[in-house]
Amino acid sequence: MAGAAAAAAAAAVASGISIRAVSAPKASRAPRARSVVRAAISVGEKAYTVQKSEEIFNAAKELMPGGVNSPVRAFKSVGGQPIVFDSVKGSHMWDVDGNEYIDYVGSWGPAIIGHADDTVNAALIETLKKGTSFGAPCALENVLAQMVISAVPSIEMVRFVNSGTEACMGALRLVRAFTGREKILKFEGCYHGHADSFLVKAGSGVATLGLPDSPGVPKGATVGTLTAPYNDAEAVKKLFEDNKGEIAAVFLEPVVGNAGFIPPTPAFLNALREVTKQDGALLVFDEVMTGFRLAYGGAQEYFGITPDVTTLGKIIGGGLPVGAYGGRKDIMEMVAPAGPMYQAGTLSGNPLAMTAGIHTLKRLMEPGTYEYLDKVTGELVQGILDAGAKTGHEMCGGHIRGMFGFFFASGPVYNFDDAKKSDTAKFGRFHRGMLEEGVYLAPSQFEAGFTSLAHTPQDIEKTVEAAEKVLRRI
């Protein structure tokens, strides 16, 4: 308790310290260590310092596992000091040391119309006056549900939950209940949350930490999980032949975002739709990332392939905790209380998340939204790749609308094995250099990036200039 109290006090003190450009050798880790690293890097005439971030993060490590509440935030795969943020607005973020960044993480996807949007905030304030949670039905649930059903081709009925992980957990139980089968097929490098059955070759944070799976997951939880390389239709067909009539569903990210940005080959999604129909299995699109980002109707609208079940999150909550799963009405009527498959949630459908989602989706319905996202994202990715070519680095990458990624590899990248050929050490140096230049990228080679409607041509120009400068340096 004393250690935790000291750490909490250190965090409070750190938040009020004045900025000084001072350097000192890093102190050995100790709960009551009084010496603090004061890292300062000269950038032109301004000193880039992360002194306060370091003090707060050092205190956090005594209070929370690894100092964070989600592993990738700890910068384990890129090295250096995790940044502690103070505020966000539009396409920009400000850390506790006063440094400003152009943001390409977007809270890991939700901030598609920009951070702290004035219209969304105003609506939240009005809703807040009525209460934060009812634990009972509210009319706002109907409004957002109708918007989702109208937008997403596969969804005729929807259940709101509180996270993408929870959405995928519900969808997993649902497909097993509906089909009466237990096995599922997922793809290497695709992440569907941290439920036991999905933590098999899961990419994302698991890959970032170098863990093949996760301790604590019993063999029984994953014995029914089959895996195949992404974009390999023949491997999928072989698994269906070997497990005929036993596979409940195929789960996939229609565009991989948790092994870096990896789009499907033209025939891959069609092949999945065909083989699942032939075997009586269901096709599940995990659109927690791609939903409302690649198109208003998600990846399924963009590619013209309709799954049986879809999971959503991120954007539909406008920055508040949210998730959802939905699909054909005959499938969804298995969910309690309409049917026997149980799933519940205390804060599911709470009025604040519903309000933020409603007003975010309203903005996305405006003409030109996805054309603008495509334009700025295309210019960003092409600019970075051109900078890599100019400076002699092997790079490849791509984008679809407001989602993008690049690898320090010659490419092409079709699956997780291809992605793992990237020079992750070089990405770490690039990431740290971009922070110094005022650009915040996802702190892992194995994460997609996101743009927003708030990103301006000037943001893109500054980012490309920064990228070329850093690429010359590393």
Disulfide bonds with the S-S distance in Angstrom:
none
